[in-house]
């Protein structure tokens, strides 16, 4: 979608407050009809072609405003307004100009989602989705104690933009805990925080054991439990040779970087071996009739495979059940303290709000503990309780 009225209107309102005479001296009269009202009070064209034409007009008006602001005749302070820089970036991120006509940038020609500004009023906020939840803003990461005989208290809060993955926060979380001399011997983590690199490095760098479910293998072979997924391949790390379940070895091995900046090793088998192989259908759907297999670096790969095996054991699952209490913390933060809606703008103030939410929860829990109230058990729905009942 062409960046629209919201951004341009925000810029015009800021300029009107700073340099009203300059703006009034040249602004087209029709702009007052287009941009005086809020977007929700505007009746947008219903026809697709008319909507596109309307969006193109907004894009041209925005470029005209930026050209006027950066002209030598404009008040110099206008170019330093944060809203102007925000608008400039939004126009660059979303519009390409071809033959002096605005065109929405396609995915291949646009910046990553993590860099895209979502709102002129909140330039630090970013887009994210998790399962069926979609939001624009930030993420809060709570670290909570889980001793059996003591109240469970939140001892650290990290705030990040919504587009940053949970795994990226492990280092700042542990750095914060180390600085406070609060590093645990065991850290129970949600699956979003666990990957091979973390499993391999955190015990060495921080002396902390990680207990959390690694994300599953998402290949179609692993999902259907039919065929050869990566776990069926052997890799000789010293010789850098991969061997498939049928005994064929790799033609090429390359060190690559994925879209998230993670290193991996790609092993490519020869089509001369793959095409005549009787197990080809179990191995790949590739039209090239050859198999490509990716491995994380050695330490991360081994740690990931080991963790995936361990998390299938009932003993591991019983141990990991200790982490279930943090879901209650999230619920308490949301339901009792409104923790899912920021009352402020900007990451710094949102972080302050999350710290205050954590402090409020801790005060409530300390009070409950002092008066002898036991922690509530995880609620089980009435219908679920009937399972196994006589």
Secondary structure, DSSP 8 states (H G I E B T S, - for coil): ----HHHHHHHHHHHHHH-HHHHHHH--THHHHHHSS-GGGS---SSHHHHHHHHHHHHHHHHHHHHHHTSTTS-GGGGG-HHHHHHHHHHHHHEEEETTEEEE--GGGS--GGG----TT-TT-EEEEETTEEEEEEEEEEEE---TTS---EEEEEEEETTS-GGGHHHHHHHHHHHTT---SEEE--GGG--HHHHHHHHHHH--EEE-------SHHHHHT-S--GGG-EEETTTTEEE-TTS-B-SEEEEEE-TTS-EEEEEE--HHHHTT-TTHHHH---TT---EEEEE-HHHHHHHHHHHHHTTSHHHHHHHGGGGHHHHHHHHHHHTT-TTS-SSSSHHHHHHHHHHHHHHHHHHHHHHHHTT---------HHHHTTT--
